[in-house]
Amino acid sequence: MISRSEMHNGVTPAIGDCVYTSCYCEENVWKLCDFVRREQTAPLDQLDVVFISNENRTVPLWEQKSGQGEEPVIWDYHVVLLQTVPQSGYLIYDLDSELPFPCHANIYIHKALRSDQNLKPQYHRKLRVIPANDFLSRFSSDRSHMKNSDGTWKMPPPPYPPISTAECQTNLEDFISVSPFVGWGVVYSLQSFTHRYSPSPASSSAGPAHP
């Protein structure tokens, strides 16, 4: 089990000091990875980026700041940072969660992700796990997914320029995709992700969910 001191080891800034823009979770996590790279607060090979989505772009998450009571938020996708703490376990960093920052992975899985068991099939989650090094070097977004048909913003964009690479201006869709034949990293079902990253699997005690 990860100790309290390991959870506050300065790998990222305190949550209030992180670069954050509402509804731009992929860029917020990119900035977390970039902070670790620049400040060398942890080996980058201990970090993975996790895109949570499905074929329908309807994924429920609980314990989100924009949620209401016990009702989940239904995102088209969400992105969090996963840290491997050697010989201890895993931590998840979610800037939009009401859970601790960071949070033990087993707590996050069973409180925020819960289970697909009581959900309709269209709400079942898949998770693409990408090494942070790959995410930093390959991810790009021109933010066009956040614009209305008339060119106005659905939500105000971050104040810094869009993230791009020399080869590509936008490939966000490749990261959101849950096809194992597209993009980078490994795509898991929620069940297989839970078995992989929650060392002590347990049934959710949070009750049934019926989005």
MARBA-3410 file (N, C-alpha, C, O; in Angstrom, 1 decimal):
211
0.8,-1.2,0.0,0.0,0.0,0.0,0.9,1.2,0.0,1.9,1.3,0.7 ~ 0.5,2.2,-0.7,1.2,3.5,-0.8,1.0,4.3,0.4,-0.2,4.5,0.9 ~ 2.0,4.8,1.0,1.9,5.6,2.2,1.5,7.0,2.0,1.6,7.5,0.8 ~ 1.1,7.7,3.0,0.7,9.1,2.9,1.8,10.0,2.4,1.6,10.9,1.6 ~ 3.0,9.7,2.9,4.2,10.5,2.4,4.5,10.3,0.9,4.9,11.2,0.3
4.3,9.0,0.4,4.5,8.8,-1.0,3.5,9.5,-1.8,3.7,9.9,-3.0 ~ 2.2,9.7,-1.3,1.2,10.4,-2.0,1.5,11.9,-2.1,0.9,12.6,-3.0 ~ 2.4,12.4,-1.3,2.6,13.9,-1.3,4.1,14.1,-1.5,4.8,14.8,-0.8 ~ 4.6,13.4,-2.6,6.1,13.4,-2.8,6.5,14.5,-3.8,7.6,14.5,-4.3 ~ 5.6,15.4,-4.2,6.0,16.5,-5.0,6.2,16.2,-6.5,6.8,16.9,-7.2
5.6,15.0,-7.0,5.7,14.6,-8.4,5.0,15.7,-9.2,5.6,16.1,-10.3 ~ 3.9,16.2,-8.8,3.2,17.2,-9.5,3.0,18.4,-8.5,3.2,18.2,-7.3 ~ 2.6,19.6,-9.0,2.3,20.7,-8.1,1.1,20.3,-7.3,0.4,19.3,-7.6 ~ 0.8,21.0,-6.2,-0.4,20.9,-5.5,-1.6,21.2,-6.5,-1.4,21.9,-7.4 ~ -2.7,20.6,-6.3,-3.8,20.7,-7.2,-4.1,22.1,-7.6,-4.5,22.4,-8.7
-4.1,23.0,-6.6,-4.4,24.4,-6.9,-3.3,25.2,-7.7,-3.6,26.3,-8.2 ~ -2.2,24.6,-7.8,-1.1,25.2,-8.6,-0.9,24.6,-9.9,0.0,25.0,-10.7 ~ -1.7,23.6,-10.3,-1.6,22.9,-11.6,-2.1,23.8,-12.7,-3.1,24.6,-12.5 ~ -1.6,23.7,-13.9,-2.2,24.3,-15.1,-3.5,23.6,-15.4,-3.5,22.4,-15.6 ~ -4.6,24.4,-15.4,-5.9,23.7,-15.5,-6.9,24.6,-16.3,-7.0,25.8,-16.0
-7.5,24.0,-17.2,-8.6,24.7,-18.0,-9.8,23.7,-18.0,-9.6,22.6,-18.5 ~ -10.9,24.1,-17.6,-12.1,23.3,-17.5,-12.5,22.7,-18.9,-12.5,23.5,-19.9 ~ -12.7,21.4,-19.0,-13.2,20.7,-20.2,-12.0,20.5,-21.2,-12.3,20.1,-22.3 ~ -10.8,20.7,-20.8,-9.6,20.4,-21.6,-8.7,19.4,-20.8,-7.5,19.7,-20.6 ~ -9.3,18.3,-20.4,-8.6,17.4,-19.5,-7.3,16.8,-20.2,-6.3,16.6,-19.5
-7.4,16.6,-21.5,-6.2,16.0,-22.2,-5.0,17.0,-22.1,-3.9,16.6,-22.0 ~ -5.3,18.3,-22.2,-4.2,19.3,-22.2,-3.8,19.5,-20.7,-2.6,19.6,-20.5 ~ -4.7,19.4,-19.8,-4.3,19.5,-18.4,-3.3,18.4,-18.0,-2.4,18.6,-17.3 ~ -3.6,17.2,-18.5,-2.7,16.0,-18.2,-1.4,16.2,-18.9,-0.3,15.8,-18.4 ~ -1.4,16.7,-20.2,-0.2,16.9,-20.9,0.7,17.9,-20.1,1.9,17.7,-20.0
0.1,18.9,-19.5,0.9,19.9,-18.7,1.4,19.2,-17.5,2.5,19.6,-17.0 ~ 0.7,18.3,-16.9,1.2,17.6,-15.7,2.5,16.8,-16.1,3.5,16.8,-15.4 ~ 2.4,16.0,-17.2,3.5,15.3,-17.7,4.7,16.2,-18.1,5.8,15.8,-17.8 ~ 4.4,17.3,-18.7,5.5,18.3,-19.0,6.1,18.8,-17.8,7.4,19.0,-17.8 ~ 5.4,19.0,-16.7,6.0,19.5,-15.5,7.0,18.5,-14.9,8.1,18.8,-14.5
6.5,17.2,-14.9,7.4,16.1,-14.5,8.7,16.0,-15.3,9.8,15.9,-14.8 ~ 8.5,16.2,-16.6,9.7,16.1,-17.5,10.6,17.3,-17.3,11.8,17.1,-17.2 ~ 10.1,18.5,-17.1,10.9,19.7,-16.9,11.6,19.7,-15.5,12.8,20.0,-15.4 ~ 10.8,19.4,-14.5,11.3,19.5,-13.1,12.0,18.2,-12.7,12.6,18.1,-11.6 ~ 11.9,17.1,-13.5,12.5,15.8,-13.1,12.1,15.3,-11.7,12.9,14.9,-11.0
10.8,15.4,-11.4,10.3,15.1,-10.1,10.1,13.6,-10.0,9.9,13.0,-8.9 ~ 10.1,12.9,-11.1,9.9,11.4,-11.1,10.4,10.9,-12.5,10.4,11.7,-13.5 ~ 10.8,9.7,-12.6,11.2,9.1,-13.9,9.9,9.1,-14.8,8.8,8.6,-14.3 ~ 10.0,9.6,-16.0,8.8,9.6,-16.9,8.3,8.2,-17.1,7.1,8.0,-17.4 ~ 9.1,7.2,-17.1,8.7,5.8,-17.3,7.8,5.2,-16.2,7.3,4.1,-16.3
7.6,6.0,-15.1,6.7,5.6,-14.1,5.3,6.2,-14.3,4.4,5.9,-13.6 ~ 5.2,7.0,-15.4,3.9,7.7,-15.6,3.2,7.2,-16.9,3.9,7.0,-17.9 ~ 1.9,7.0,-16.8,1.1,6.7,-18.0,-0.1,7.7,-18.0,-0.6,8.2,-17.0 ~ -0.6,7.9,-19.2,-1.8,8.7,-19.4,-2.9,7.8,-19.8,-2.8,6.9,-20.6 ~ -4.1,8.0,-19.1,-5.2,7.1,-19.3,-6.4,7.9,-19.9,-6.9,8.8,-19.3
-6.8,7.5,-21.1,-8.0,8.0,-21.8,-9.1,7.1,-21.5,-9.0,5.9,-21.8 ~ -10.2,7.6,-21.0,-11.4,6.8,-20.6,-12.5,7.2,-21.6,-12.9,8.3,-21.6 ~ -13.0,6.2,-22.4,-14.0,6.5,-23.3,-14.7,5.2,-23.7,-14.5,4.2,-23.1 ~ -15.5,5.2,-24.8,-16.0,4.0,-25.4,-16.5,4.3,-26.8,-16.4,5.5,-27.3 ~ -17.1,3.4,-27.5,-17.5,3.6,-28.9,-18.6,4.6,-29.0,-18.7,5.2,-30.0
-19.4,4.8,-27.9,-20.5,5.7,-28.0,-20.2,7.1,-27.4,-21.0,8.0,-27.5 ~ -19.0,7.2,-26.9,-18.6,8.5,-26.2,-19.5,8.9,-25.1,-20.0,10.0,-25.0 ~ -19.9,7.8,-24.3,-20.8,8.1,-23.1,-20.2,7.3,-22.0,-20.5,6.1,-21.8 ~ -19.4,7.9,-21.2,-18.7,7.2,-20.1,-19.1,7.9,-18.7,-18.7,9.1,-18.5 ~ -19.8,7.2,-17.8,-20.1,7.7,-16.5,-18.9,7.7,-15.6,-18.2,6.7,-15.5
-18.7,8.8,-14.9,-17.7,8.8,-13.8,-18.3,9.5,-12.6,-19.1,10.4,-12.7 ~ -18.0,8.9,-11.4,-18.5,9.4,-10.2,-17.4,10.3,-9.5,-16.3,10.3,-9.9 ~ -17.8,10.9,-8.4,-16.8,11.7,-7.6,-16.2,12.9,-8.5,-15.0,13.2,-8.3 ~ -17.0,13.4,-9.4,-16.5,14.5,-10.2,-17.0,15.8,-9.7,-18.1,15.9,-9.2 ~ -16.2,16.8,-9.8,-16.6,18.1,-9.2,-17.9,18.7,-9.9,-18.6,19.5,-9.3
-18.1,18.3,-11.1,-19.3,18.8,-11.8,-20.5,18.0,-11.6,-21.6,18.2,-12.2 ~ -20.4,16.9,-10.8,-21.5,16.0,-10.6,-22.5,16.6,-9.6,-22.2,17.6,-8.9 ~ -23.6,15.9,-9.4,-24.6,16.3,-8.5,-25.0,15.1,-7.6,-25.6,14.2,-8.1 ~ -24.5,15.2,-6.4,-24.9,14.1,-5.4,-24.3,12.8,-5.9,-23.1,12.7,-6.3 ~ -25.1,11.7,-5.9,-24.7,10.4,-6.2,-24.8,10.1,-7.7,-24.5,9.0,-8.2
-25.3,11.1,-8.5,-25.4,10.9,-9.9,-24.0,11.0,-10.6,-23.3,11.9,-10.3 ~ -23.7,10.2,-11.6,-22.5,10.3,-12.3,-22.5,11.4,-13.3,-23.6,11.9,-13.7 ~ -21.3,11.9,-13.7,-21.2,12.8,-14.8,-21.0,11.9,-16.1,-20.2,10.9,-16.0 ~ -21.7,12.2,-17.2,-21.5,11.4,-18.4,-20.6,12.2,-19.3,-21.0,13.2,-19.9 ~ -19.3,11.8,-19.4,-18.4,12.4,-20.3,-18.3,11.7,-21.7,-18.7,10.6,-21.8
-17.9,12.5,-22.7,-17.6,11.8,-24.0,-16.3,11.1,-23.8,-16.1,10.0,-24.4 ~ -15.4,11.7,-23.1,-14.1,11.0,-22.7,-13.5,11.8,-21.5,-13.9,12.9,-21.2 ~ -12.6,11.1,-20.8,-11.9,11.8,-19.7,-10.5,11.3,-19.7,-10.2,10.2,-20.2 ~ -9.6,12.1,-19.1,-8.2,11.8,-19.1,-7.6,12.0,-17.7,-7.9,13.0,-17.1 ~ -6.8,11.0,-17.3,-6.2,11.1,-16.0,-4.7,10.7,-16.1,-4.3,10.1,-17.1
-4.0,10.9,-15.1,-2.5,10.5,-15.0,-2.4,9.4,-14.1,-3.0,9.4,-13.0 ~ -1.7,8.4,-14.5,-1.4,7.2,-13.6,0.1,7.1,-13.3,0.9,7.1,-14.2 ~ 0.4,6.9,-12.0,1.8,6.8,-11.6,2.0,5.4,-11.0,1.2,5.0,-10.2 ~ 3.0,4.8,-11.4,3.5,3.5,-10.8,4.5,3.9,-9.7,5.5,4.5,-10.0 ~ 4.2,3.5,-8.5,5.1,3.8,-7.4,5.8,2.4,-7.1,5.2,1.5,-6.6
7.1,2.3,-7.4,7.8,1.0,-7.3,7.6,0.3,-6.0,7.7,1.0,-4.9 ~ 7.2,-0.9,-6.0,7.0,-1.8,-4.8,5.9,-1.3,-3.9,5.8,-1.8,-2.8 ~ 5.1,-0.4,-4.4,4.0,0.1,-3.6,2.6,0.0,-4.3,1.7,-0.5,-3.6 ~ 2.5,0.4,-5.5,1.2,0.3,-6.2,1.1,1.5,-7.2,2.0,1.9,-7.8 ~ -0.1,2.0,-7.3,-0.4,3.0,-8.3,-1.2,4.2,-7.7,-2.0,4.0,-6.8
-1.0,5.3,-8.3,-1.7,6.5,-7.9,-2.3,7.1,-9.2,-1.8,7.0,-10.3 ~ -3.5,7.7,-9.0,-4.2,8.4,-10.1,-4.4,9.9,-9.8,-4.8,10.2,-8.7 ~ -4.0,10.7,-10.7,-4.2,12.2,-10.6,-5.3,12.6,-11.5,-5.2,12.5,-12.8 ~ -6.4,13.1,-10.9,-7.6,13.5,-11.7,-7.9,14.9,-11.2,-8.4,15.1,-10.1 ~ -7.6,15.9,-12.0,-7.9,17.3,-11.7,-9.3,17.7,-11.6,-9.7,18.8,-11.1
-10.2,16.8,-12.1,-11.7,17.1,-12.0,-12.4,16.3,-10.9,-13.6,16.4,-10.9 ~ -11.6,15.6,-10.1,-12.3,14.7,-9.2,-12.3,15.3,-7.8,-11.5,16.2,-7.4 ~ -13.3,14.9,-7.0,-13.4,15.3,-5.6,-12.6,14.4,-4.7,-12.5,14.6,-3.5 ~ -12.1,13.3,-5.3,-11.2,12.4,-4.5,-9.8,13.1,-4.3,-9.5,14.1,-4.9 ~ -9.0,12.5,-3.4,-7.7,13.1,-3.1,-6.9,13.2,-4.4,-7.1,12.5,-5.3
-5.9,14.2,-4.4,-5.0,14.4,-5.5,-3.6,14.3,-5.0,-3.1,15.2,-4.4 ~ -2.9,13.2,-5.3,-3.4,12.0,-6.1,-4.2,11.1,-5.2,-4.4,11.3,-4.0 ~ -4.7,10.0,-5.8,-5.6,9.1,-5.1,-5.1,7.7,-5.4,-4.6,7.4,-6.5 ~ -5.1,6.8,-4.3,-4.8,5.4,-4.5,-5.6,4.9,-5.7,-6.8,5.1,-5.8 ~ -5.0,4.2,-6.6,-5.7,3.7,-7.8,-6.9,2.8,-7.4,-7.9,2.8,-8.0
-6.7,1.9,-6.4,-7.8,1.0,-6.0,-9.0,1.8,-5.5,-10.2,1.4,-5.7 ~ -8.8,2.9,-4.8,-9.9,3.8,-4.3,-10.5,4.5,-5.5,-11.7,4.6,-5.6 ~ -9.7,5.0,-6.4,-10.2,5.7,-7.6,-11.1,4.8,-8.4,-12.2,5.2,-8.8 ~ -10.6,3.6,-8.7,-11.3,2.7,-9.5,-12.7,2.3,-8.9,-13.7,2.3,-9.6 ~ -12.7,2.1,-7.6,-13.9,1.6,-7.0,-14.9,2.7,-6.6,-16.0,2.5,-6.3
-14.4,4.0,-6.5,-15.3,5.1,-6.2,-15.6,5.9,-7.4,-16.8,6.4,-7.5 ~ -14.7,6.1,-8.3,-14.9,7.0,-9.5,-15.3,6.2,-10.7,-16.3,6.6,-11.4 ~ -14.7,5.1,-10.9,-15.0,4.3,-12.1,-16.1,3.2,-11.8,-17.0,2.9,-12.6 ~ -16.0,2.7,-10.5,-16.9,1.6,-10.1,-16.9,0.4,-11.0,-15.8,-0.1,-11.3 ~ -18.0,-0.1,-11.4,-18.1,-1.3,-12.2,-19.0,-1.1,-13.4,-20.0,-0.3,-13.3
-18.8,-1.9,-14.4,-19.8,-1.9,-15.6,-20.9,-2.8,-15.3,-21.9,-2.9,-16.1 ~ -20.9,-3.6,-14.2,-21.8,-4.7,-14.0,-23.3,-4.3,-14.1,-24.1,-5.0,-14.7 ~ -23.6,-3.1,-13.5,-25.0,-2.6,-13.4,-25.3,-1.6,-14.4,-26.3,-0.9,-14.3 ~ -24.4,-1.4,-15.4,-24.6,-0.4,-16.4,-25.1,-1.0,-17.7,-24.8,-2.1,-18.1 ~ -25.9,-0.2,-18.4,-26.3,-0.6,-19.8,-25.1,-0.7,-20.7,-24.1,0.1,-20.4
-25.0,-1.6,-21.7,-23.8,-1.8,-22.5,-23.3,-0.5,-23.1,-22.1,-0.4,-23.2 ~ -24.1,0.5,-23.4,-23.6,1.7,-24.1,-22.8,2.6,-23.2,-22.2,3.5,-23.6 ~ -22.8,2.2,-21.8,-22.1,3.0,-20.9,-20.8,2.3,-20.4,-20.1,2.8,-19.5 ~ -20.5,1.1,-20.9,-19.4,0.4,-20.5,-18.1,1.1,-20.9,-18.0,1.7,-22.0 ~ -17.1,1.2,-20.0,-15.9,2.0,-20.2,-14.8,1.2,-20.8,-14.6,0.0,-20.5
-13.9,1.8,-21.6,-12.7,1.3,-22.0,-11.6,2.3,-21.7,-11.9,3.5,-21.6 ~ -10.4,1.8,-21.5,-9.3,2.7,-21.1,-8.1,2.5,-21.9,-7.5,1.4,-21.9 ~ -7.6,3.6,-22.5,-6.3,3.5,-23.3,-5.2,4.0,-22.4,-5.2,5.2,-22.0 ~ -4.2,3.2,-22.2,-3.1,3.5,-21.3,-1.9,3.8,-22.2,-1.4,2.9,-22.9 ~ -1.3,5.0,-22.1,-0.3,5.4,-23.0,0.9,5.9,-22.2,0.7,6.7,-21.2
2.1,5.4,-22.4,3.3,5.9,-21.7,3.4,7.4,-21.8,3.2,8.0,-22.9 ~ 3.7,8.1,-20.7,3.8,9.6,-20.7,4.8,10.1,-21.8,4.5,11.1,-22.4 ~ 5.9,9.4,-22.0,6.9,9.8,-23.0,6.2,9.8,-24.4,6.4,10.8,-25.1 ~ 5.4,8.8,-24.7,4.7,8.8,-26.0,3.7,9.9,-26.1,3.6,10.6,-27.1 ~ 3.0,10.2,-25.0,2.0,11.2,-25.0,2.6,12.6,-25.2,2.1,13.4,-26.0
3.7,12.8,-24.5,4.4,14.1,-24.7,4.9,14.3,-26.1,4.8,15.4,-26.6 ~ 5.4,13.3,-26.7,6.1,13.5,-28.0,5.1,13.4,-29.2,5.4,13.8,-30.3 ~ 3.9,12.7,-29.0,3.0,12.4,-30.1,1.7,13.2,-30.1,1.2,13.5,-31.1 ~ 1.2,13.6,-28.9,-0.1,14.2,-28.8,-0.1,15.6,-29.5,0.8,16.4,-29.3 ~ -1.2,15.9,-30.2,-1.4,17.3,-30.7,-2.9,17.5,-30.8,-3.7,16.6,-31.0
-3.3,18.8,-30.6,-4.7,19.1,-30.7,-4.9,20.6,-31.2,-4.3,21.5,-30.6 ~ -5.7,20.8,-32.2,-5.9,22.1,-32.6,-7.2,22.7,-32.0,-7.6,23.8,-32.3 ~ -7.8,21.9,-31.1,-9.0,22.3,-30.3,-10.2,22.5,-31.1,-11.2,23.1,-30.6 ~ -10.2,22.0,-32.3,-11.4,22.1,-33.2,-12.6,21.4,-32.6,-13.8,21.8,-32.9 ~ -12.4,20.4,-31.8,-13.5,19.6,-31.2,-14.3,20.5,-30.2,-15.4,20.1,-29.8
-13.7,21.6,-29.8,-14.3,22.5,-28.8,-14.9,23.7,-29.4,-15.3,24.7,-28.7 ~ -15.1,23.7,-30.7,-15.7,24.8,-31.4,-17.1,24.4,-31.9,-17.3,23.3,-32.4 ~ -18.0,25.4,-31.9,-19.3,25.2,-32.5,-19.3,25.4,-34.0,-18.2,25.8,-34.5 ~ -20.3,25.1,-34.7,-20.3,25.2,-36.2,-20.1,26.6,-36.6,-19.6,26.8,-37.8 ~ -20.4,27.6,-35.8,-20.2,29.0,-36.2,-18.8,29.5,-35.8,-18.5,30.7,-36.0
-18.0,28.6,-35.3,-16.6,29.0,-34.9,-16.4,29.5,-33.5,-15.3,29.7,-33.1 ~ -17.5,29.6,-32.7,-17.4,30.1,-31.3,-17.0,28.9,-30.5,-17.2,27.7,-30.8 ~ -16.4,29.2,-29.3,-16.0,28.2,-28.4,-17.1,27.6,-27.6,-17.9,28.4,-27.0 ~ -17.1,26.3,-27.4,-18.1,25.7,-26.5,-17.7,26.0,-25.1,-18.5,26.2,-24.2 ~ -16.4,26.0,-24.8,-15.8,26.4,-23.5,-14.5,27.2,-23.8,-13.8,26.8,-24.8
-14.2,28.2,-23.0,-13.0,29.0,-23.3,-11.8,28.1,-23.3,-11.6,27.3,-22.5 ~ -10.9,28.3,-24.3,-9.7,27.5,-24.4,-8.6,27.9,-23.4,-8.7,29.0,-22.8 ~ -7.6,27.1,-23.3,-6.5,27.5,-22.4,-5.8,28.7,-23.0,-5.9,29.0,-24.2 ~ -5.1,29.5,-22.1,-4.4,30.7,-22.6,-3.2,30.5,-23.4,-2.7,31.5,-24.0 ~ -2.6,29.3,-23.4,-1.4,29.0,-24.1,-1.7,28.5,-25.5,-2.8,28.1,-25.7
-0.7,28.5,-26.4,-1.0,28.0,-27.8,-1.4,26.5,-27.8,-1.0,25.8,-26.9 ~ -2.1,26.1,-28.8,-2.4,24.7,-28.9,-1.2,23.8,-28.9,-0.1,24.2,-29.4 ~ -1.3,22.6,-28.4,-0.2,21.6,-28.4,-0.1,21.0,-29.8,-1.1,20.4,-30.3 ~ 1.1,21.0,-30.4,1.3,20.3,-31.7,2.7,19.7,-31.8,3.5,20.0,-30.9 ~ 2.9,18.9,-32.8,4.2,18.3,-33.0,4.6,18.8,-34.4,3.8,19.4,-35.2
5.9,18.5,-34.8,6.4,18.9,-36.1,5.6,18.1,-37.2,5.5,18.6,-38.3 ~ 5.1,16.9,-36.9,4.4,16.1,-37.9,2.9,16.3,-37.9,2.3,16.0,-39.0 ~ 2.3,16.8,-36.9,0.9,16.8,-36.8,0.3,18.0,-36.0,0.9,18.4,-35.0 ~ -0.8,18.5,-36.5,-1.5,19.6,-35.8,-2.6,19.1,-34.9,-2.9,19.7,-33.9 ~ -3.2,17.9,-35.2,-4.2,17.4,-34.4,-4.4,15.9,-34.6,-4.5,15.4,-35.7
-4.3,15.1,-33.5,-4.5,13.7,-33.5,-5.3,13.2,-32.3,-5.2,12.0,-31.9 ~ -6.0,14.1,-31.7,-6.8,13.8,-30.4,-7.6,12.6,-30.6,-7.8,11.7,-29.7 ~ -8.3,12.4,-31.8,-9.2,11.3,-32.0,-8.5,10.0,-31.9,-9.1,9.0,-31.5 ~ -7.2,9.9,-32.3,-6.5,8.7,-32.1,-6.3,8.2,-30.7,-6.2,7.1,-30.4 ~ -6.2,9.2,-29.8,-6.1,8.9,-28.4,-7.4,8.6,-27.7,-7.5,7.7,-26.8
-8.5,9.2,-28.2,-9.8,8.9,-27.6,-10.3,7.6,-28.1,-11.1,6.9,-27.4 ~ -9.9,7.2,-29.3,-10.4,6.0,-29.9,-10.2,4.8,-29.0,-9.1,4.7,-28.3 ~ -11.1,3.9,-28.9,-10.9,2.7,-28.1,-10.6,1.5,-29.0,-10.6,0.3,-28.5 ~ -10.3,1.7,-30.3,-9.9,0.6,-31.1,-8.4,0.3,-30.9,-7.6,1.2,-30.8 ~ -8.1,-1.0,-30.7,-6.7,-1.4,-30.4,-5.8,-1.2,-31.7,-4.6,-1.4,-31.6
-6.4,-1.0,-32.8,-5.7,-0.8,-34.1,-5.4,0.6,-34.4,-4.8,0.9,-35.5 ~ -5.7,1.5,-33.5,-5.5,3.0,-33.7,-4.7,3.5,-32.6,-4.9,3.1,-31.4 ~ -3.8,4.4,-32.9,-3.1,5.2,-31.8,-2.0,4.4,-31.1,-1.5,3.5,-31.6 ~ -1.8,4.8,-29.9,-0.7,4.3,-29.1,-1.2,3.7,-27.8,-2.3,4.0,-27.4 ~ -0.3,3.0,-27.2,-0.7,2.4,-25.9,-1.5,1.1,-26.0,-1.6,0.5,-27.0
-2.1,0.7,-24.8,-2.9,-0.5,-24.7,-4.3,-0.1,-24.3,-4.5,0.7,-23.4 ~ -5.3,-0.7,-25.0,-6.7,-0.5,-24.7,-7.2,-1.7,-23.8,-7.1,-2.8,-24.1 ~ -7.8,-1.3,-22.6,-8.3,-2.3,-21.7,-9.8,-2.1,-21.6,-10.3,-1.0,-21.7 ~ -10.5,-3.2,-21.3,-11.8,-3.1,-20.7,-11.7,-2.6,-19.3,-10.6,-2.7,-18.7 ~ -12.8,-2.1,-18.7,-12.7,-1.7,-17.3,-12.4,-2.8,-16.4,-11.6,-2.7,-15.5
-12.9,-4.0,-16.7,-12.6,-5.2,-15.9,-11.1,-5.5,-15.9,-10.5,-5.8,-14.9 ~ -10.5,-5.5,-17.1,-9.1,-5.9,-17.2,-8.2,-4.8,-16.7,-7.2,-5.1,-16.1 ~ -8.6,-3.5,-16.8,-7.9,-2.4,-16.2,-7.9,-2.6,-14.7,-6.9,-2.4,-14.0 ~ -9.1,-2.9,-14.1,-9.2,-3.1,-12.7,-8.3,-4.2,-12.2,-7.6,-4.0,-11.2 ~ -8.3,-5.3,-12.9,-7.4,-6.4,-12.5,-5.9,-6.0,-12.6,-5.1,-6.5,-11.8
-5.6,-5.2,-13.5,-4.2,-4.8,-13.8,-3.7,-3.8,-12.7,-2.6,-3.9,-12.2 ~ -4.6,-2.8,-12.4,-4.1,-1.7,-11.6,-4.7,-1.6,-10.2,-4.3,-0.7,-9.5 ~ -5.6,-2.5,-9.9,-6.1,-2.5,-8.5,-5.6,-3.8,-7.8,-6.2,-4.9,-8.1 ~ -4.5,-3.8,-7.1,-3.9,-5.0,-6.6,-4.9,-5.9,-5.7,-4.7,-7.1,-5.6 ~ -5.9,-5.2,-5.1,-6.8,-6.0,-4.3,-8.2,-5.8,-4.8,-8.9,-5.0,-4.2
-8.6,-6.5,-5.8,-9.9,-6.3,-6.4,-11.0,-6.5,-5.4,-10.9,-7.4,-4.6 ~ -12.0,-5.7,-5.4,-13.1,-5.8,-4.5,-14.3,-5.2,-5.2,-14.2,-4.4,-6.1 ~ -15.4,-5.8,-4.9,-16.7,-5.3,-5.5,-17.0,-3.9,-5.0,-16.7,-3.6,-3.8 ~ -17.5,-3.0,-5.8,-17.8,-1.7,-5.4,-18.9,-1.7,-4.3,-19.9,-2.4,-4.4 ~ -18.6,-0.8,-3.3,-19.5,-0.7,-2.2,-20.4,0.5,-2.4,-21.1,0.9,-1.4
-20.3,1.2,-3.5,-21.0,2.5,-3.7,-22.4,2.3,-4.2,-23.1,3.3,-4.3 ~ -22.8,1.1,-4.4,-24.2,0.9,-4.8,-24.4,0.8,-6.3,-23.5,1.1,-7.0 ~ -25.6,0.4,-6.7,-25.8,0.3,-8.2,-25.9,1.6,-8.9,-26.1,2.7,-8.3 ~ -25.7,1.6,-10.2,-25.7,2.8,-11.0,-26.5,2.5,-12.2,-26.4,1.4,-12.8 ~ -27.4,3.4,-12.6,-28.2,3.2,-13.7,-28.3,4.5,-14.6,-29.4,5.1,-14.6
-27.2,4.9,-15.3,-27.4,6.1,-16.2,-28.4,5.8,-17.2,-28.7,6.7,-18.0
END
